[in-house]
């Protein structure tokens, strides 16, 4: 079962926010509501949820490759 909600934590300011992940695309950019930083995936990760979220993106949760 896929959990579509992930809590993203900004590595710059620590702001946390629950977000619903897209199921049909990777999210490469995320604007932090706390400090305004634009987050991008870490090297080796496919999206910002896999890098900064509490849950990986839906394709990864399904055991598939992402994007």
Backbone as numpy.savetxt, mean C-alpha at the origin, in Angstrom:
# Nx Ny Nz CAx CAy CAz Cx Cy Cz
-9.30 -15.75 1.63 -10.15 -14.57 1.63 -9.26 -13.32 1.63
-9.57 -12.40 0.77 -8.80 -11.18 0.64 -9.31 -10.12 1.61
-8.38 -9.47 2.30 -8.70 -8.34 3.15 -8.41 -7.09 2.32
-9.45 -6.35 1.89 -9.23 -5.21 1.00 -8.76 -3.94 1.71
-8.66 -3.97 3.02 -8.27 -2.77 3.77 -6.87 -2.95 4.34
-6.06 -1.93 4.16 -4.70 -1.93 4.69 -4.45 -0.59 5.37
-3.75 -0.59 6.47 -3.40 0.65 7.15 -2.00 1.04 6.70
-1.92 2.16 6.00 -0.63 2.65 5.52 -0.01 3.53 6.60
1.26 3.30 6.88 2.02 4.11 7.82 3.11 4.86 7.06
3.10 6.17 7.19 4.11 7.00 6.52 5.45 6.83 7.22
6.50 6.49 6.47 7.81 6.33 7.10 8.43 7.66 7.52
7.92 8.74 6.99 8.47 10.07 7.30 7.90 10.63 8.60
6.57 10.59 8.74 5.95 11.23 9.92 5.22 10.27 10.84
5.02 9.03 10.41 4.34 8.05 11.24 2.83 8.09 11.16
2.26 8.98 10.34 0.81 9.06 10.19 0.27 7.73 9.66
-0.84 7.28 10.23 -1.46 6.02 9.83 -2.87 6.28 9.34
-3.24 5.59 8.26 -4.60 5.75 7.73 -5.04 4.46 7.06
-6.27 4.04 7.37 -6.85 2.85 6.73 -7.33 3.24 5.34
-6.95 2.43 4.36 -7.32 2.68 2.97 -7.84 1.38 2.35
-8.83 1.52 1.46 -9.29 0.37 0.71 -8.43 0.24 -0.54
-7.86 -0.92 -0.74 -6.94 -1.14 -1.85 -7.70 -1.41 -3.14
-7.17 -0.93 -4.26 -7.78 -1.29 -5.55 -7.53 -2.77 -5.81
-8.49 -3.43 -6.43 -8.33 -4.86 -6.71 -7.89 -5.11 -8.15
-7.91 -4.07 -8.98 -7.62 -4.25 -10.39 -6.38 -3.50 -10.88
-5.63 -2.90 -9.96 -4.43 -2.15 -10.36 -3.51 -1.98 -9.16
-2.23 -1.76 -9.47 -1.26 -1.45 -8.42 -1.33 0.04 -8.11
-1.07 0.40 -6.89 -1.01 1.81 -6.53 0.45 2.17 -6.30
1.00 2.94 -7.21 2.42 3.28 -7.19 2.72 4.51 -6.38
1.73 5.38 -6.14 1.93 6.61 -5.40 0.87 6.74 -4.32
1.25 7.34 -3.20 0.31 7.58 -2.11 0.69 8.90 -1.46
-0.28 9.80 -1.34 -0.06 11.10 -0.68 -0.38 10.98 0.80
0.61 11.18 1.65 0.40 11.12 3.09 -0.45 12.30 3.54
-1.52 11.99 4.27 -2.40 13.04 4.78 -1.77 13.78 5.96
-0.72 13.21 6.55 -0.07 13.84 7.70 0.94 14.89 7.31
1.87 14.54 6.42 2.96 15.46 6.09 3.01 15.84 4.61
2.17 15.21 3.79 2.15 15.54 2.38 3.19 14.81 1.54
3.97 13.92 2.15 4.97 13.17 1.40 4.29 12.28 0.37
4.92 12.13 -0.77 4.42 11.22 -1.79 5.23 9.94 -1.67
4.54 8.88 -1.24 5.20 7.59 -1.04 5.20 6.80 -2.34
6.29 6.10 -2.58 6.42 5.18 -3.70 6.88 3.84 -3.15
6.66 2.75 -3.88 7.06 1.44 -3.37 8.57 1.34 -3.12
8.94 0.58 -2.12 10.34 0.28 -1.86 10.85 -0.68 -2.94
12.13 -0.70 -3.16 12.72 -1.58 -4.16 12.33 -3.03 -3.87
11.83 -3.69 -4.89 11.41 -5.07 -4.75 9.93 -5.25 -4.46
9.24 -4.18 -4.09 7.80 -4.25 -3.84 7.04 -3.72 -5.04
5.82 -4.23 -5.22 5.04 -3.86 -6.40 4.17 -2.62 -6.19
3.87 -2.27 -4.94 2.98 -1.13 -4.71 3.20 -0.57 -3.29
2.57 0.55 -3.02 2.74 1.19 -1.71 2.13 0.36 -0.58
1.11 -0.44 -0.87 0.52 -1.28 0.18 1.49 -2.38 0.61
2.21 -2.94 -0.36 3.19 -3.98 -0.02 4.38 -3.40 0.75
4.66 -2.12 0.54 5.78 -1.47 1.23 5.41 -0.90 2.59
4.25 -0.26 2.70 3.93 0.52 3.91 2.64 0.10 4.60
1.93 -0.88 4.06 0.65 -1.26 4.61 0.71 -2.46 5.55
-0.36 -2.63 6.29 -0.48 -3.78 7.19 -0.88 -5.04 6.43
-1.44 -4.87 5.23 -1.82 -5.99 4.37 -1.18 -5.77 3.01
-0.66 -6.82 2.37 -0.18 -6.66 1.00 -1.37 -6.49 0.06
-1.08 -6.11 -1.17 -2.14 -5.87 -2.15 -2.91 -7.17 -2.46
-4.14 -7.06 -2.98 -4.97 -8.24 -3.26 -4.30 -9.31 -4.13
-3.60 -8.97 -5.23 -2.97 -10.05 -6.00 -1.95 -10.84 -5.18
-1.17 -10.18 -4.35 -0.19 -10.87 -3.51 -0.92 -11.72 -2.46
-2.00 -11.21 -1.90 -2.79 -11.99 -0.94 -3.33 -13.26 -1.58
-3.61 -13.19 -2.89 -4.13 -14.35 -3.63 -3.04 -15.32 -4.04
-1.79 -14.97 -3.77 -0.68 -15.83 -4.15 -0.22 -15.64 -5.58
-0.62 -14.52 -6.19 -0.23 -14.21 -7.56 0.83 -13.13 -7.58
1.40 -12.91 -8.74 2.30 -11.79 -8.92 1.45 -10.54 -9.10
2.02 -9.43 -8.76 1.30 -8.17 -8.90 1.89 -7.37 -10.06
1.06 -6.86 -10.87 1.44 -6.00 -12.00 2.55 -6.58 -12.81
